[in-house]
Amino acid sequence: MVFGVMMKISTFFLAVHAFRLNVDVSDSAHGSGNDSGHSSTLRRLMWWTADTDSATAAPASKTSGVPASPTRSSIYELQPQPAVGDPGHEGKYLTFDTDCGGLNNIRMEFEFAVALARVLGRTLVLPKKQPWYLIDFGQIQVGPRPKDGHASDYGDFWDLDSIRAGGVPVLTMEEFRSRGRPSQEVRWTHDATEEVINWPSVAAVREAKSKGVKVGSRRDDRKRIEVSAAQRNADLLHVVVCKKEGGHREDIRNLNQAGHIFEFANPKDEAAHRAFFRAHVHWVPEVFEIASKVVAKLGMFKYGAAHIRRNDLQYKDVFFSPTRLSKRVLPALSPGETLYIATDETSPRYFKPFTENHTVVRWADVAPDAPGSPLNGVKVPPRLIGPVEQVICAGGRVFFGTWRSTFTNHIYRLRNYLHAPDAREHLVSGDIYPQVTEESLNPASEEDDTPDFWHESPSFSK
């Protein structure tokens, strides 16, 4: 199958460089690029549809044990299990502030709130609609800029019905306010970048470790905290975000990977936590429907993928020349293999080193208005371009990400969920001494893993 795309290169190199993207999707596993192939790819990308057992927020026993649950055979190793739940907390709520960063920072904060609400058995209340950074305002480099006054809502991005189906009630702020404000509010002023929640208590986790139970990450040096009686019993628990409260000198940011929020004394609780996220926390189905058309055209697991962050990232020490990046990425590609690059770099000339013997595809080449795009005639909401590109990258045979990018680290999780043929965490830069090495990102065992803002334990999503 052939569709035409145009890639503009600076006149310093060529006036216009036009190419035809040749994509082989004749493999029976992917269909033939038609609706059948697209449907097959969509089913593979929506991994959670294969898990029919529901991970529910069933109350745990007083010892924090998880009620037994029958399992079934599946293509996935980890089956959803009953959640932890904090008994006796029906009718209690958890609210939270929207993070002040970009979408994937907002995602991490949202996941923290979901996880805490689930464990405490509370109803999750979403913040009111408001403008989000790099979605509704800021230096938006990919896709059209939204009109002034545009605001975002959590239901625009996350499948809230799936979270509800997993046993976590979800209300909008308007629905919550219509019920009358609870009489007692307690504010959660811990910071997940500095503190890890021990469940059900610090003493229980300490005892479990003393008995040789594998609890959490083995190299976690964050302060261990527990949910206080006041936090458990308050009618309303509010998670503070992007404010200096509770003695913090910096803004509170609960930005840590979902697998690093808790240390559970009971391994069954940790398994249930992982299973809940796998089965119930994901982008809206529309993201996967749009991405599947591009992935089907490229051929699932038949292309390379990379995320190259260049603009709105404060960590300039991870920016490198395109020559260095291409020397890291290209040797990993098969001869003539297509490379999809998700990027906020606006200069086409930057990607010239990648085009030698390989076709480079970017969002502009597959956008609905691009000639021959598989998305011709498809309405793509600009707010979803980022998540769509994450799924496209997740569908690649091999993926290289940008260190210190929360956009990249979510792709790593998605690739584990999809059982990508190479789910290791590769970096477009290669090792960056002394910050990070690819060996440290891909530990031989959990004993060698280190929890980090930028790195989720591979075991969480495997």
C-alpha positions as CSV (number, residue, x, y, z in Angstrom):
1,M,0.0,0.0,0.0
2,V,1.2,3.5,-0.8
3,F,0.2,6.9,0.5
4,G,1.9,10.1,-0.3
5,V,3.4,12.4,2.3
6,M,5.4,15.6,1.9
7,M,8.3,16.4,4.2
8,K,9.7,19.9,3.8
9,I,13.5,20.3,4.3
10,S,15.1,23.7,4.6
11,T,16.3,25.2,1.3
12,F,19.7,24.9,2.8
13,F,19.5,21.3,1.8
14,L,16.7,21.0,-0.7
15,A,13.9,23.2,-1.9
16,V,11.3,20.5,-1.3
17,H,11.9,16.8,-0.5
18,A,9.0,14.7,-1.5
19,F,8.7,11.0,-0.9
20,R,6.2,8.2,-1.0
21,L,5.8,6.2,2.1
22,N,5.7,2.5,1.2
23,V,4.1,0.4,4.0
24,D,3.6,-3.3,3.9
25,V,0.5,-4.3,5.9
26,S,-0.3,-7.4,3.9
27,D,0.5,-9.6,6.8
28,S,-2.6,-11.5,7.8
29,A,-2.1,-10.4,11.4
30,H,-2.6,-6.8,10.4
31,G,-5.0,-7.1,7.5
32,S,-4.4,-5.3,4.3
33,G,-4.6,-1.7,5.3
34,N,-8.4,-1.7,4.9
35,D,-11.2,-1.6,7.5
36,S,-10.5,-5.2,8.5
37,G,-6.8,-4.4,9.1
38,H,-7.7,-1.3,11.0
39,S,-10.2,-3.2,13.2
40,S,-7.6,-5.9,13.9
41,T,-5.0,-3.3,14.9
42,L,-7.5,-1.5,17.1
43,R,-8.3,-4.7,19.0
44,R,-4.6,-5.2,19.7
45,L,-4.0,-1.7,20.8
46,M,-7.0,-1.7,23.2
47,W,-5.3,-4.2,25.5
48,W,-7.8,-3.9,28.4
49,T,-10.6,-5.4,26.3
50,A,-9.1,-8.8,26.6
51,D,-9.4,-8.7,30.4
52,T,-13.0,-9.4,31.3
53,D,-12.5,-9.8,35.0
54,S,-13.1,-6.5,36.8
55,A,-10.7,-5.1,39.3
56,T,-13.2,-3.7,41.8
57,A,-12.7,-1.6,44.9
58,A,-14.1,-4.3,47.2
59,P,-13.4,-3.5,50.9
60,A,-10.4,-5.3,52.3
61,S,-10.3,-7.2,55.5
62,K,-9.2,-5.4,58.7
63,T,-5.7,-6.9,58.2
64,S,-5.6,-5.4,54.7
65,G,-5.9,-8.8,53.1
66,V,-7.6,-9.1,49.8
67,P,-10.6,-11.3,49.4
68,A,-9.9,-14.3,47.1
69,S,-11.0,-14.0,43.5
70,P,-11.2,-16.7,40.8
71,T,-8.9,-16.1,37.9
72,R,-9.2,-17.2,34.3
73,S,-6.7,-17.9,31.5
74,S,-5.8,-15.0,29.4
75,I,-3.1,-13.7,27.0
76,Y,-2.1,-11.5,29.9
77,E,-0.1,-12.7,32.8
78,L,-1.7,-10.4,35.4
79,Q,-5.4,-10.7,36.1
80,P,-7.4,-7.9,37.7
81,Q,-8.0,-8.6,41.4
82,P,-10.2,-7.0,44.0
83,A,-8.8,-3.7,45.1
84,V,-7.6,-2.8,48.6
85,G,-10.5,-0.6,49.7
86,D,-10.7,1.0,53.2
87,P,-13.8,-0.4,54.9
88,G,-16.5,1.9,56.2
89,H,-15.7,4.9,54.0
90,E,-18.8,4.9,51.8
91,G,-20.1,8.4,51.2
92,K,-16.6,10.0,51.6
93,Y,-14.9,12.0,48.9
94,L,-11.5,12.9,47.5
95,T,-10.9,16.1,45.6
96,F,-7.7,17.3,44.0
97,D,-6.1,20.2,42.2
98,T,-5.1,20.0,38.5
99,D,-1.3,20.0,38.1
100,C,0.2,23.1,36.7
101,G,2.4,21.3,34.2
102,G,1.6,19.8,30.8
103,L,-0.7,16.9,30.0
104,N,1.5,14.1,31.2
105,N,2.2,15.8,34.5
106,I,-1.6,16.2,34.8
107,R,-1.9,12.5,34.0
108,M,0.5,11.6,36.8
109,E,-1.3,13.7,39.3
110,F,-4.6,12.3,38.1
111,E,-3.3,8.7,38.5
112,F,-2.2,9.6,42.1
113,A,-5.7,10.8,42.9
114,V,-7.3,7.8,41.4
115,A,-5.0,5.4,43.2
116,L,-5.5,7.1,46.6
117,A,-9.3,7.3,46.2
118,R,-9.3,3.6,45.3
119,V,-7.3,2.4,48.3
120,L,-9.3,4.6,50.7
121,G,-12.6,3.6,49.2
122,R,-13.6,7.2,48.4
123,T,-15.5,8.8,45.6
124,L,-13.2,10.7,43.3
125,V,-14.3,14.2,42.5
126,L,-12.9,15.9,39.4
127,P,-11.7,19.5,39.3
128,K,-13.8,21.9,37.3
129,K,-13.0,22.6,33.7
130,Q,-10.2,25.0,33.2
131,P,-7.4,25.8,30.7
132,W,-4.6,23.3,30.8
133,Y,-1.0,24.2,30.0
134,L,0.2,23.2,26.5
135,I,-3.4,22.0,25.7
136,D,-5.3,25.3,25.9
137,F,-2.5,27.8,26.2
138,G,1.3,28.0,26.1
139,Q,3.8,27.3,23.3
140,I,1.8,24.6,21.4
141,Q,4.0,23.3,18.7
142,V,2.0,20.3,17.3
143,G,-1.4,20.7,15.7
144,P,-3.7,23.8,15.6
145,R,-3.9,26.1,18.5
146,P,-7.2,26.2,20.3
147,K,-9.3,29.3,20.4
148,D,-8.9,31.7,23.3
149,G,-11.1,30.7,26.3
150,H,-10.9,27.0,25.6
151,A,-11.0,24.8,28.7
152,S,-10.3,21.1,29.3
153,D,-12.1,18.4,31.2
154,Y,-10.8,15.1,32.5
155,G,-13.5,13.3,30.6
156,D,-12.0,14.6,27.4
157,F,-8.9,12.5,28.0
158,W,-9.6,9.5,30.3
159,D,-12.1,6.8,30.1
160,L,-14.0,7.6,33.2
161,D,-16.6,4.9,32.8
162,S,-13.8,2.3,32.8
163,I,-12.5,3.7,36.1
164,R,-16.1,3.6,37.5
165,A,-16.4,0.0,36.3
166,G,-13.2,-0.7,38.2
167,G,-15.0,0.2,41.4
168,V,-14.0,3.9,41.9
169,P,-17.0,6.2,41.8
170,V,-16.3,9.4,39.8
171,L,-18.2,12.7,40.1
172,T,-17.8,16.0,38.3
173,M,-17.4,19.0,40.5
174,E,-20.9,20.1,39.6
175,E,-22.4,16.8,40.7
176,F,-20.4,16.9,43.9
177,R,-21.6,20.4,44.8
178,S,-25.2,19.5,44.1
179,R,-25.0,17.0,47.0
180,G,-24.0,19.7,49.5
181,R,-20.5,20.3,50.9
182,P,-19.3,17.8,53.5
183,S,-18.9,19.2,56.9
184,Q,-15.3,18.1,57.5
185,E,-12.3,18.7,55.1
186,V,-8.7,17.5,55.6
187,R,-6.0,18.6,53.2
188,W,-3.4,16.1,51.9
189,T,-0.1,18.0,51.8
190,H,2.3,15.1,51.2
191,D,4.5,15.1,48.1
192,A,4.9,11.8,46.2
193,T,8.2,12.9,44.8
194,E,9.6,13.0,48.4
195,E,7.3,10.6,50.2
196,V,5.9,7.1,49.7
197,I,2.7,5.9,51.3
198,N,3.0,2.7,53.3
199,W,-0.3,0.7,53.3
200,P,-1.9,0.0,55.6
201,S,0.8,1.5,57.9
202,V,4.5,2.0,58.2
203,A,4.6,-0.6,60.9
204,A,2.8,-3.2,58.7
205,V,5.2,-2.6,55.8
206,R,8.2,-2.8,58.2
207,E,7.0,-6.1,59.6
208,A,6.4,-7.5,56.1
209,K,9.9,-6.6,55.1
210,S,11.4,-8.1,58.2
211,K,9.7,-11.4,57.2
212,G,11.3,-11.3,53.8
213,V,8.2,-10.1,51.9
214,K,9.1,-8.2,48.7
215,V,7.6,-4.8,49.3
216,G,7.8,-2.0,46.7
217,S,11.0,-1.0,45.1
218,R,14.1,-2.2,46.9
219,R,16.0,1.1,46.5
220,D,13.5,3.7,47.6
221,D,15.0,6.3,49.8
222,R,11.9,8.5,50.0
223,K,10.4,9.2,53.4
224,R,7.8,6.6,54.4
225,I,4.4,7.9,55.5
226,E,1.0,6.5,56.3
227,V,-2.6,7.7,56.0
228,S,-3.5,9.3,59.3
229,A,-6.7,8.7,61.2
230,A,-7.9,12.2,60.4
231,Q,-7.2,11.6,56.7
232,R,-9.0,8.3,56.8
233,N,-12.1,9.6,58.6
234,A,-12.6,13.1,57.1
235,D,-15.7,13.4,54.9
236,L,-13.6,15.2,52.3
237,L,-9.9,14.7,51.7
238,H,-8.4,17.3,49.4
239,V,-5.1,16.6,47.6
240,V,-3.1,19.8,47.4
241,V,-1.2,20.4,44.1
242,C,1.1,23.2,43.0
243,K,0.9,25.0,46.3
244,K,3.3,25.4,49.2
245,E,1.6,23.9,52.2
246,G,2.4,21.5,55.0
247,G,5.8,22.9,55.5
248,H,7.0,22.4,51.9
249,R,9.3,25.1,50.5
250,E,8.5,24.1,47.0
251,D,5.2,23.5,45.3
252,I,3.7,20.1,46.1
253,R,3.7,17.9,43.0
254,N,2.5,14.3,43.3
255,L,4.5,13.4,40.2
256,N,5.6,9.9,40.5
257,Q,4.9,6.8,38.5
258,A,1.7,4.9,39.4
259,G,3.8,2.0,40.5
260,H,5.7,4.1,43.0
261,I,2.8,5.7,44.9
262,F,2.5,2.9,47.6
263,E,4.4,0.3,49.4
264,F,1.9,-2.4,50.2
265,A,2.5,-4.8,53.1
266,N,0.4,-7.4,51.4
267,P,1.7,-8.5,47.9
268,K,-1.9,-9.2,46.9
269,D,-2.7,-5.6,47.4
270,E,0.2,-4.6,45.1
271,A,-0.9,-7.0,42.5
272,A,-4.5,-5.6,42.6
273,H,-3.1,-2.1,42.3
274,R,-1.2,-3.0,39.2
275,A,-4.1,-4.9,37.7
276,F,-6.5,-2.1,38.3
277,F,-4.4,0.3,36.4
278,R,-3.9,-2.1,33.6
279,A,-7.6,-2.9,33.2
280,H,-9.2,0.5,34.0
281,V,-6.9,3.5,33.6
282,H,-6.3,4.6,30.0
283,W,-7.0,7.3,27.5
284,V,-10.5,7.6,26.0
285,P,-11.2,4.9,23.3
286,E,-11.2,7.7,20.6
287,V,-7.4,8.0,21.1
288,F,-6.9,4.4,20.2
289,E,-9.4,4.5,17.3
290,I,-7.5,7.3,15.7
291,A,-4.0,5.9,16.4
292,S,-5.0,2.5,15.1
293,K,-5.5,3.9,11.5
294,V,-1.9,5.1,11.4
295,V,-0.5,2.0,13.1
296,A,-2.4,-0.3,10.7
297,K,-0.9,1.7,7.8
298,L,2.6,1.5,9.2
299,G,2.1,-2.1,10.3
300,M,1.9,-2.9,14.0
301,F,5.4,-3.7,15.3
302,K,6.8,-3.2,11.8
303,Y,8.3,0.2,12.2
304,G,10.7,2.1,14.5
305,A,9.5,4.9,16.8
306,A,11.1,7.7,18.7
307,H,10.1,10.7,20.9
308,I,12.4,13.7,20.5
309,R,11.5,16.5,22.9
310,R,13.1,19.8,21.9
311,N,11.1,22.8,23.0
312,D,9.1,23.2,26.2
313,L,11.3,21.0,28.5
314,Q,13.3,22.8,31.2
315,Y,16.0,20.1,31.2
316,K,18.2,21.4,28.4
317,D,20.9,19.0,29.4
318,V,19.0,16.3,27.5
319,F,19.1,18.1,24.2
320,F,21.6,16.8,21.7
321,S,22.5,17.2,18.1
322,P,20.4,15.3,15.5
323,T,23.7,13.6,14.4
324,R,24.2,12.1,17.9
325,L,20.6,10.9,18.1
326,S,20.5,9.4,14.6
327,K,23.7,7.5,15.4
328,R,21.9,6.0,18.4
329,V,18.6,5.2,16.7
330,L,19.3,4.2,13.1
331,P,21.6,1.2,13.9
332,A,18.6,-0.4,15.7
333,L,16.4,-0.2,12.7
334,S,16.0,-2.9,10.0
335,P,17.2,-2.0,6.5
336,G,14.6,0.5,5.0
337,E,12.5,0.3,8.1
338,T,10.2,3.3,8.5
339,L,10.8,5.6,11.6
340,Y,7.9,7.5,13.2
341,I,9.1,10.5,15.2
342,A,6.9,12.2,17.8
343,T,8.4,15.6,18.4
344,D,7.8,19.3,19.2
345,E,10.8,20.3,17.0
346,T,9.5,22.7,14.4
347,S,12.4,22.7,12.0
348,P,12.3,20.0,9.3
349,R,16.0,20.3,8.7
350,Y,16.7,18.9,12.2
351,F,15.6,15.5,11.0
352,K,17.8,15.3,7.9
353,P,20.3,12.9,9.5
354,F,17.5,10.4,10.1
355,T,16.4,10.3,6.5
356,E,19.4,8.5,5.1
357,N,18.1,5.0,4.0
358,H,15.0,5.4,6.1
359,T,11.6,7.1,5.6
360,V,10.8,9.5,8.5
361,V,7.2,10.0,9.3
362,R,5.9,12.8,11.7
363,W,2.5,14.0,12.7
364,A,2.4,16.5,9.9
365,D,2.7,13.6,7.4
366,V,-0.3,11.7,8.8
367,A,-2.5,14.6,10.0
368,P,-6.0,14.6,8.4
369,D,-5.1,17.3,5.9
370,A,-1.9,15.5,4.7
371,P,-2.1,14.0,1.2
372,G,-2.8,10.3,1.3
373,S,-3.0,10.2,5.1
374,P,-4.8,7.3,6.7
375,L,-6.6,9.9,8.7
376,N,-8.1,11.7,5.7
377,G,-11.7,12.6,6.6
378,V,-11.1,11.7,10.3
379,K,-11.9,14.4,12.9
380,V,-8.9,14.6,15.2
381,P,-9.5,16.8,18.3
382,P,-6.2,18.8,18.7
383,R,-6.2,18.1,22.4
384,L,-5.8,14.3,21.6
385,I,-2.8,14.6,19.3
386,G,-0.3,14.0,22.1
387,P,-2.0,10.8,23.4
388,V,-2.5,9.6,19.8
389,E,1.2,9.9,19.1
390,Q,1.9,8.0,22.3
391,V,-0.1,5.1,21.1
392,I,1.5,5.3,17.6
393,C,4.9,5.1,19.3
394,A,3.7,2.2,21.5
395,G,2.9,0.3,18.3
396,G,6.4,0.4,17.0
397,R,8.8,-2.6,16.9
398,V,11.4,-0.6,18.9
399,F,11.1,2.8,20.6
400,F,13.6,5.4,21.8
401,G,12.5,8.1,24.2
402,T,13.7,11.3,25.7
403,W,15.1,11.2,29.2
404,R,13.2,13.3,31.7
405,S,10.1,13.4,29.6
406,T,6.8,12.3,31.1
407,F,5.5,11.9,27.6
408,T,8.1,9.3,27.0
409,N,7.7,7.4,30.2
410,H,4.0,6.7,29.5
411,I,4.9,5.2,26.2
412,Y,7.2,2.7,28.0
413,R,4.2,1.6,30.1
414,L,2.0,1.3,27.0
415,R,4.6,-0.9,25.3
416,N,4.6,-3.3,28.2
417,Y,0.8,-3.4,28.2
418,L,0.9,-4.2,24.4
419,H,3.7,-6.8,24.8
420,A,5.9,-5.0,22.2
421,P,8.6,-7.2,20.8
422,D,11.2,-4.9,22.4
423,A,9.8,-3.3,25.5
424,R,13.1,-2.2,26.9
425,E,13.6,1.5,27.8
426,H,15.8,2.9,25.1
427,L,16.9,6.6,25.0
428,V,17.4,8.6,21.8
429,S,20.5,10.0,23.4
430,G,21.9,6.8,24.7
431,D,23.5,6.9,28.1
432,I,23.8,10.4,29.7
433,Y,26.5,10.3,32.3
434,P,26.2,10.6,35.2
435,Q,22.4,11.0,35.0
436,V,21.2,7.8,33.5
437,T,22.2,4.7,31.6
438,E,20.0,2.4,29.7
439,E,21.3,-0.5,31.9
440,S,19.8,1.3,35.0
441,L,16.5,1.7,33.2
442,N,16.3,-2.0,32.4
443,P,17.4,-3.8,35.6
444,A,18.1,-7.5,35.6
445,S,15.8,-7.9,38.6
446,E,13.5,-5.8,40.8
447,E,16.3,-5.9,43.4
448,D,18.3,-3.6,41.2
449,D,15.5,-1.2,40.3
450,T,15.3,2.4,41.6
451,P,12.1,4.3,41.6
452,D,12.3,7.7,40.0
453,F,10.1,10.5,38.8
454,W,11.1,9.7,35.2
455,H,11.2,5.9,35.4
456,E,8.5,3.4,36.2
457,S,9.5,-0.1,37.4
458,P,9.1,-2.3,34.3
459,S,7.4,-4.9,36.6
460,F,4.5,-2.5,37.2
461,S,3.1,-3.0,33.6
462,K,4.5,-6.4,32.7
